[in-house]
């Protein structure tokens, strides 16, 4: 019963689902070091999908391939939409205000500065930074910095967001608050998220689906659909199925 409930594989997407990212048998090596071996995955519009694996399994390399920062050695990649990439470090410029940091990608693209700031200001309340938009990063908490970084990434993409362990450096209390906040903002903004983590519980809490990668070279060991409490993901923390799934995933790693 436990195996059936926990390791239920993803039901194939219906023909009406819009695939925004598709990777087919992607491989990558650096010299003699094989990083990824024939990795395939797909992300549909509106999904929250996590890539879960140990350190060194090639998770960040996958993101670099998706964003075009590095080429794959083999396989095919299709991206349908503009991508924003948020790394674990907030990368906010200390000499710029929060608002100026948020609109930086738009400034670099040559957008009208007044319009860009108006667009960002309209979203400040949604990310809980009203009253802090004219402060500097040194005046913010770790969670606030990540919220600012999230909005900057959202404005740079508007549709597809790649989040590389964004809460890894936060304390457990702040991390929990940020996880709940991220689910609320994703629902409100309708953004598609591909999320890297090595935290099993975090992946179960946040995701619609999870790709479990092996240690190097990274291969997809399992694709898991997280079906329980989809309409109330924070409630998963109190559901015994979370512990069952967590133990099953531990057995894969």
C-alpha positions in Angstrom: 0.0 0.0 0.0 2.8 2.4 0.9 4.7 1.8 -2.3 1.6 2.3 -4.4 0.6 5.6 -2.7 4.1 7.0 -2.5 5.7 6.2 -5.8 2.8 6.7 -8.1 4.3 7.7 -11.5 3.1 10.8 -13.4 0.1 10.2 -15.5 0.9 11.4 -19.1 -0.2 15.0 -19.7 -3.3 15.5 -21.7 -3.0 16.9 -25.2 -4.3 20.3 -23.9 -1.4 20.8 -21.6 1.2 23.3 -22.8 4.8 22.1 -22.4 7.0 25.0 -21.6 10.3 23.1 -21.1 11.2 19.7 -22.6 14.5 18.0 -22.3 15.1 14.7 -24.2 18.1 12.5 -23.3 20.4 15.4 -22.3 24.0 14.4 -21.5 26.9 16.6 -20.4 30.5 16.0 -19.5 33.4 18.2 -18.5 36.5 16.5 -19.7 36.5 12.9 -18.3 33.9 13.8 -15.7 30.4 12.7 -16.8 27.8 15.1 -15.1 24.5 14.1 -16.8 23.5 10.9 -18.5 20.5 11.0 -20.8 18.2 13.1 -18.6 14.7 13.7 -19.9 12.0 15.9 -18.3 9.1 18.1 -19.1 7.4 21.0 -17.4 3.9 22.1 -18.3 2.4 25.6 -17.9 1.5 26.4 -14.3 3.3 23.5 -12.8 5.7 23.5 -9.8 8.3 20.8 -10.5 11.3 20.0 -8.3 14.6 18.4 -9.3 15.8 16.6 -6.2 19.2 15.0 -5.8 22.4 14.9 -3.8 25.1 17.5 -4.2 27.1 17.0 -7.4 24.2 15.2 -9.2 24.2 17.8 -12.0 21.1 19.8 -10.9 22.7 23.2 -11.5 24.2 22.0 -14.8 20.7 21.2 -16.0 19.6 24.7 -15.2 22.7 26.1 -17.1 21.7 24.0 -20.1 18.1 25.1 -20.0 19.1 28.8 -19.8 21.7 28.4 -22.6 24.7 29.2 -20.4 26.3 25.9 -21.4 25.6 23.6 -24.3 24.5 20.0 -23.9 26.8 17.3 -25.4 23.9 15.2 -26.5 20.1 15.4 -26.5 17.5 18.0 -27.4 16.1 21.0 -25.5 12.9 22.9 -26.2 11.9 26.0 -24.3 8.6 27.8 -25.0 8.7 31.1 -23.2 11.1 33.5 -21.5 13.1 32.2 -18.5 14.1 33.9 -15.3 16.9 32.3 -13.3 17.2 32.8 -9.5 20.2 31.4 -7.8 20.7 30.6 -4.2 22.6 33.8 -3.5 20.3 36.9 -3.9 23.0 38.7 -5.9 21.5 42.1 -5.0 23.8 45.1 -5.7 24.5 46.7 -2.3 24.7 50.2 -3.7 21.3 50.1 -5.3 17.9 50.4 -3.5 15.6 47.4 -3.4 13.4 48.9 -6.2 16.4 49.6 -8.4 17.7 46.1 -7.9 14.3 44.6 -8.8 14.0 46.5 -12.1 17.7 46.0 -13.0 17.0 43.3 -15.7 14.4 45.6 -17.3 16.9 48.5 -17.2 19.5 46.4 -18.9 17.1 45.5 -21.6 16.5 49.1 -22.3 12.9 49.4 -21.1 11.4 52.7 -20.1 12.7 53.3 -16.6 9.5 55.0 -15.3 7.3 52.3 -16.7 9.5 49.5 -15.3 9.4 51.1 -11.8 5.7 51.5 -12.0 5.3 47.8 -12.9 7.6 46.7 -10.0 5.8 49.1 -7.6 2.5 47.5 -8.5 3.8 44.1 -7.2 5.7 45.3 -4.1 2.6 44.7 -1.9 2.2 41.2 -3.2 5.7 40.2 -2.1 5.5 42.0 1.3 8.1 44.6 0.7 6.0 47.8 0.9 7.9 50.3 2.9 11.3 48.7 2.1 11.5 49.5 -1.7 13.8 52.5 -1.1 16.0 50.8 1.4 19.3 49.0 0.6 20.0 45.3 0.7 22.0 45.6 3.9 18.9 46.8 5.7 16.9 43.7 4.8 16.6 40.3 6.4 17.6 37.2 4.5 13.9 36.4 3.6 13.3 40.0 2.4 16.4 39.8 0.1 15.0 36.5 -1.4 11.6 38.1 -2.0 13.3 41.0 -3.8 15.3 38.6 -5.8 12.2 36.6 -6.6 10.4 39.7 -8.0 13.4 40.6 -10.0 13.4 37.1 -11.5 9.7 37.3 -12.2 9.9 40.6 -14.0 12.8 39.3 -16.1 10.7 36.2 -17.2 7.0 36.7 -16.5 6.3 33.0 -17.2 9.0 30.4 -16.4 11.2 30.7 -13.3 14.2 28.5 -12.4 14.9 28.6 -8.7 18.2 27.1 -7.6 17.9 26.2 -3.9 16.7 29.8 -3.1 16.1 29.0 0.6 19.2 26.9 1.3 21.0 29.7 3.2 18.0 30.6 5.4 17.3 29.5 9.0 14.6 26.9 9.4 11.9 29.4 10.6 12.5 31.9 7.8 12.7 29.0 5.3 9.3 27.7 6.3 7.7 31.1 6.0 9.3 31.6 2.6 8.0 28.2 1.4 4.5 29.2 2.3 4.9 32.6 0.7 6.3 31.1 -2.5 3.2 28.8 -2.9 0.9 31.8 -2.3 2.7 34.0 -4.9 2.9 31.2 -7.5 -0.8 30.7 -7.2 -1.6 34.4 -7.4 0.8 35.1 -10.3 0.2 31.9 -12.2 3.9 31.4 -12.8 5.6 28.1 -13.8 8.4 27.0 -11.5 11.3 24.6 -11.9 12.9 24.2 -8.5 16.2 22.7 -7.4 16.6 21.3 -3.9 18.4 18.5 -2.0 15.8 18.7 0.8 13.3 15.9 0.4 10.6 17.4 2.6 10.8 20.7 0.8 10.3 19.0 -2.6 7.3 17.1 -1.4 5.8 20.2 0.3 6.1 22.5 -2.8 5.8 20.3 -5.8 3.2 18.9 -8.2 5.9 16.5 -9.5 9.5 15.6 -8.5 12.3 14.3 -10.6 14.7 12.3 -8.4 18.3 12.4 -9.7 21.0 10.0 -8.8 24.5 10.9 -7.7 27.0 11.7 -10.5 26.5 11.1 -13.3 23.0 12.3 -12.8 20.2 10.1 -14.2 16.5 10.3 -13.5 15.9 7.5 -11.1 12.2 8.3 -10.6 9.5 10.8 -11.6 7.0 11.1 -8.8 3.6 12.8 -8.8 2.6 14.4 -5.5 -1.1 14.0 -5.6 -2.2 14.5 -2.0 -3.3 17.9 -0.7 -2.8 19.6 -4.0 -5.3 22.3 -3.1 -3.7 22.9 0.3 0.0 22.2 0.0 1.0 23.7 3.4 -1.4 21.1 4.9 1.0 18.4 3.6 3.2 19.0 6.6 0.5 17.4 8.8 -0.3 14.6 6.4 1.2 11.1 7.2 1.6 10.6 3.5 4.5 13.1 3.5 6.5 10.9 5.8 5.7 7.8 3.7 6.8 9.6 0.6 9.9 10.9 2.3 11.0 7.5 3.4 10.4 6.1 -0.1 12.5 8.8 -1.7 15.3 8.2 0.8 15.4 4.7 -0.5 16.0 6.0 -4.1 18.9 8.2 -3.1 
